[in-house]
Amino acid sequence: MASLVVLAAFAALALILAWAFGSFVLRWGGILFVIDGLGGLVVHHGAVTPWRMLEVMGGLAAWMVGHWLYAVKYQSWRSVLGRAPWRLPVLRWLTPIPSR
């Protein structure tokens, strides 16, 4: 029973930290992953590997989720570039705030 309480406490702490710092960490971490993946392509003379593509796509996804979380928290987009992907027809349904 005590382990369930500890697990619930850790889950609550994780949610609080994700809400407080998640958008910043996801946006900056996503950009760093994209830069690292594209830099790997340059360094290795364009040798495309599944890991590099996973790194670039995962970085873009993290960057987009970070902007989405920012929009949920503050009811505005952090930047025009962060809002742009969410204006696409399919992703428009997932926006937390209305886009013009």
Short mmCIF file of the C-alpha atoms (twelve columns), coordinates in Angstrom:
data_MODEL
# 
_entry.id   MODEL 
# 
loop_
_atom_site.group_PDB 
_atom_site.id 
_atom_site.type_symbol 
_atom_site.label_atom_id 
_atom_site.label_alt_id 
_atom_site.label_comp_id 
_atom_site.label_asym_id 
_atom_site.label_seq_id 
_atom_site.Cartn_x 
_atom_site.Cartn_y 
_atom_site.Cartn_z 
_atom_site.pdbx_PDB_model_num 
ATOM 1   C CA . MET A 1   0.000  0.000  0.000   1 
ATOM 2   C CA . ALA A 2   2.825  2.385  0.824   1 
ATOM 3   C CA . SER A 3   4.389  1.784  -2.578  1 
ATOM 4   C CA . LEU A 4   1.148  2.897  -4.254  1 
ATOM 5   C CA . VAL A 5   1.216  6.150  -2.314  1 
ATOM 6   C CA . VAL A 6   4.844  6.734  -3.297  1 
ATOM 7   C CA . LEU A 7   4.015  5.953  -6.926  1 
ATOM 8   C CA . ALA A 8   1.070  8.375  -6.839  1 
ATOM 9   C CA . ALA A 9   3.293  11.054 -5.292  1 
ATOM 10  C CA . PHE A 10  5.915  10.604 -8.018  1 
ATOM 11  C CA . ALA A 11  3.212  10.720 -10.698 1 
ATOM 12  C CA . ALA A 12  1.812  13.938 -9.227  1 
ATOM 13  C CA . LEU A 13  5.286  15.462 -9.061  1 
ATOM 14  C CA . ALA A 14  5.953  14.460 -12.684 1 
ATOM 15  C CA . LEU A 15  2.695  16.084 -13.815 1 
ATOM 16  C CA . ILE A 16  3.451  19.293 -11.927 1 
ATOM 17  C CA . LEU A 17  6.961  19.491 -13.377 1 
ATOM 18  C CA . ALA A 18  5.678  18.711 -16.885 1 
ATOM 19  C CA . TRP A 19  3.111  21.494 -16.587 1 
ATOM 20  C CA . ALA A 20  5.633  23.972 -15.192 1 
ATOM 21  C CA . PHE A 21  8.632  23.283 -17.442 1 
ATOM 22  C CA . GLY A 22  7.305  21.038 -20.207 1 
ATOM 23  C CA . SER A 23  6.775  23.586 -22.953 1 
ATOM 24  C CA . PHE A 24  10.264 25.063 -22.511 1 
ATOM 25  C CA . VAL A 25  11.992 21.685 -22.330 1 
ATOM 26  C CA . LEU A 26  10.087 20.252 -25.293 1 
ATOM 27  C CA . ARG A 27  10.634 23.289 -27.527 1 
ATOM 28  C CA . TRP A 28  14.367 23.609 -26.830 1 
ATOM 29  C CA . GLY A 29  14.997 19.873 -26.671 1 
ATOM 30  C CA . GLY A 30  13.171 19.392 -29.961 1 
ATOM 31  C CA . ILE A 31  15.243 22.047 -31.684 1 
ATOM 32  C CA . LEU A 32  18.441 20.512 -30.324 1 
ATOM 33  C CA . PHE A 33  17.430 17.088 -31.651 1 
ATOM 34  C CA . VAL A 34  16.671 18.555 -35.087 1 
ATOM 35  C CA . ILE A 35  20.010 20.378 -35.173 1 
ATOM 36  C CA . ASP A 36  21.839 17.241 -34.066 1 
ATOM 37  C CA . GLY A 37  20.101 15.075 -36.663 1 
ATOM 38  C CA . LEU A 38  20.694 17.504 -39.515 1 
ATOM 39  C CA . GLY A 39  24.258 18.095 -38.331 1 
ATOM 40  C CA . GLY A 40  24.832 14.341 -38.460 1 
ATOM 41  C CA . LEU A 41  23.705 14.360 -42.071 1 
ATOM 42  C CA . VAL A 42  26.216 17.090 -42.889 1 
ATOM 43  C CA . VAL A 43  29.093 15.507 -40.988 1 
ATOM 44  C CA . HIS A 44  28.531 12.084 -42.549 1 
ATOM 45  C CA . HIS A 45  28.170 13.501 -46.081 1 
ATOM 46  C CA . GLY A 46  24.455 12.907 -46.438 1 
ATOM 47  C CA . ALA A 47  24.386 9.313  -45.223 1 
ATOM 48  C CA . VAL A 48  20.759 8.919  -44.199 1 
ATOM 49  C CA . THR A 49  20.218 6.378  -41.448 1 
ATOM 50  C CA . PRO A 50  16.993 5.492  -39.658 1 
ATOM 51  C CA . TRP A 51  18.402 6.883  -36.400 1 
ATOM 52  C CA . ARG A 52  19.044 10.328 -37.918 1 
ATOM 53  C CA . MET A 53  15.592 10.495 -39.457 1 
ATOM 54  C CA . LEU A 54  14.039 9.351  -36.162 1 
ATOM 55  C CA . GLU A 55  16.028 12.072 -34.406 1 
ATOM 56  C CA . VAL A 56  14.853 14.786 -36.801 1 
ATOM 57  C CA . MET A 57  11.219 13.648 -36.807 1 
ATOM 58  C CA . GLY A 58  11.182 13.169 -33.029 1 
ATOM 59  C CA . GLY A 59  12.690 16.617 -32.584 1 
ATOM 60  C CA . LEU A 60  10.058 18.196 -34.800 1 
ATOM 61  C CA . ALA A 61  7.304  16.358 -32.935 1 
ATOM 62  C CA . ALA A 62  8.692  17.471 -29.547 1 
ATOM 63  C CA . TRP A 63  8.954  21.064 -30.789 1 
ATOM 64  C CA . MET A 64  5.337  20.998 -31.962 1 
ATOM 65  C CA . VAL A 65  4.074  19.456 -28.714 1 
ATOM 66  C CA . GLY A 66  6.012  22.111 -26.774 1 
ATOM 67  C CA . HIS A 67  4.254  24.863 -28.704 1 
ATOM 68  C CA . TRP A 68  0.914  23.108 -28.222 1 
ATOM 69  C CA . LEU A 69  1.493  22.915 -24.449 1 
ATOM 70  C CA . TYR A 70  2.457  26.604 -24.371 1 
ATOM 71  C CA . ALA A 71  -0.778 27.461 -26.207 1 
ATOM 72  C CA . VAL A 72  -2.805 25.415 -23.713 1 
ATOM 73  C CA . LYS A 73  -1.194 27.178 -20.754 1 
ATOM 74  C CA . TYR A 74  -1.196 30.783 -21.984 1 
ATOM 75  C CA . GLN A 75  -3.972 30.798 -24.628 1 
ATOM 76  C CA . SER A 76  -1.589 32.268 -27.222 1 
ATOM 77  C CA . TRP A 77  1.078  30.919 -29.527 1 
ATOM 78  C CA . ARG A 78  4.704  31.482 -28.572 1 
ATOM 79  C CA . SER A 79  5.661  32.469 -32.115 1 
ATOM 80  C CA . VAL A 80  4.237  32.680 -35.608 1 
ATOM 81  C CA . LEU A 81  6.504  29.810 -36.639 1 
ATOM 82  C CA . GLY A 82  5.159  27.711 -33.759 1 
ATOM 83  C CA . ARG A 83  1.586  28.406 -34.858 1 
ATOM 84  C CA . ALA A 84  2.165  27.670 -38.555 1 
ATOM 85  C CA . PRO A 85  2.036  23.832 -38.462 1 
ATOM 86  C CA . TRP A 86  -1.148 23.920 -36.413 1 
ATOM 87  C CA . ARG A 87  -2.916 25.885 -39.153 1 
ATOM 88  C CA . LEU A 88  -2.735 22.949 -41.569 1 
ATOM 89  C CA . PRO A 89  -6.152 21.389 -42.270 1 
ATOM 90  C CA . VAL A 90  -5.610 18.115 -40.408 1 
ATOM 91  C CA . LEU A 91  -3.747 19.576 -37.424 1 
ATOM 92  C CA . ARG A 92  -6.222 22.440 -37.080 1 
ATOM 93  C CA . TRP A 93  -8.591 20.047 -35.296 1 
ATOM 94  C CA . LEU A 94  -6.005 19.519 -32.552 1 
ATOM 95  C CA . THR A 95  -5.317 23.179 -31.777 1 
ATOM 96  C CA . PRO A 96  -6.099 24.191 -28.200 1 
ATOM 97  C CA . ILE A 97  -7.005 27.748 -29.237 1 
ATOM 98  C CA . PRO A 98  -8.717 29.068 -32.360 1 
ATOM 99  C CA . SER A 99  -6.405 30.074 -35.199 1 
ATOM 100 C CA . ARG A 100 -7.214 32.771 -37.701 1 
# 
